[in-house]
């Protein structure tokens, strides 16, 4: 696949100020101007709507392409002379968002290639700042509503869900030339899930994970128009799922973006410094390190009794509550998290239910033995609580950045927390729990490495799932499980997401190393907790940008 983006962006930057509107206010410097432009830009990036129906047709997207170049010209005219390091980071964020949208318009084109893009009804909150992967907007987030639904919320949902059949009809037109085999082969699963969510909403049995805890969805007291809209959306979803499955049999094309485009996207949109080849090397190294460390840990613990899985729901509930309380207390005691009620509540709400042995996926296997590993990764929810209760000082960073640019920062830090807390002593009284940490890292490295070969069009999603499972220790991963299929499809749909857990962790390691080295060079001790607080203040932006903000300066010998 030819790498179009650098040429496209260069053309966009050469457009005249007159083409961008010719208004003098677009050529002046000033951070306030950037904030205003960013707000206007984020409104523009959303699709045009008519009666809650977004327009992703060819004409609408051609119009977006034209408007994007105008925005890029306007952004280039804003000069950052005299700005603070943080303000310059905000300029780079908006610039990267525009590059990401350009990549979507010319390379990813999810509205024309990816059936899953049109799954727009969601039954639980993501543990990262926005939904993983792209979807038609606005997303219909059922977990955000209060139940029973108010009259206002019923009107909103009637409009949004009422547009689902028309959106799926539009999708059939927009996708008519799509030939990305794996995107189609795996594309029906999102709609089967969407249909289940809507059926459970109709039945009053919908239980949704959210920051504030479990939300019970019901149509109790709903008006007839909403009831009809929900039923019509469910039936249209089932029909579309069947259509995707039928069409998938005839698809033969490649689905990955290719090595060159992947590298450009990672380095220019997500600020991940490693290209495709470097990421292969790094993830192989992390997979080897995790596998070797696990075996050494097992040898070290060989005289200890093995961990035993919990036997029933009551035992798990007791274990899970105790482990989450232990983890939260540990975070606070170590000075990594201030003692705020909303941080404690955010974690307490995420203990999760008991899962019987025959239904366990990879993560269920880990929590049945020792939930501390996965709960360490659930630091995600503290970050979401901070977004809600302690908004970032930057108006540009208060909303999730586009193109899933949060992935390496969010997933990388959450993965890093597993090992950070282990090294800080979380498992001193239960050394066998350390084995879970290494197994989780091996799983993340294996699935990320597999995703790289899929993006390079050197492996299919089926092959990626098998590799993913084969290199996950103890046989805890099943290539045919809904979890593995979901993960590998997501990593195909959103380039770099599958590797972000590891590349992001490496980015955090680098940041710690630089901060500690700077402290030592200045003759002062390094306080990890104090560093972590400064790090968090920067918000959920790529590690490379956080480094520019809190650790300015560079060296020719910079590692």
Secondary structure, DSSP 8 states (H G I E B T S, - for coil): ----HHHHHHHHHTS-TGGGT--GGGTS--HHHHHHHHHHHHHHHS--EETTEE--SHHHHHHHHHHHHHHHHHHHT---TT--HHHHHHHHHHHHHHHHHHHIIIII-HHHH-GGGG--EESS--SSSS-SS--SSS-EEGGGS-SS--HHHHHHHHHHHHTHHHHHHHHHHHTTT--BHHHHHTTTHHHHHHHHHHHHHHHT-EEE--TTS-EEE--TT--HHHHHHHHHHHHHHHHHHHHHHHHHTT--B--S--HHHHHHHHHHTS-----HHHHHHHHHHHHHHHHHHHHHHHHHTTTS-------SHHHHHHHHHHHHHHHHHHHHHTTSS---HHHHHHHHTT------GGG--HHHHHHHH-THHHHHHTHHHHHHHHHHHS--SSTTTSS--STTTTHHHHHHHHHHHHHHHHHTTTTTT-TTHHHHHHHHHHHHHHHHHHHHHHHTTSS-HHHHHHHHHHTSGGG---TTSHHHHHHHHHHHHSTTHHHHHHHHHHHHHHHHHHHHHHHHHTT----HHHHHHHHHHT-SS-HHHHHHHHS----TT--
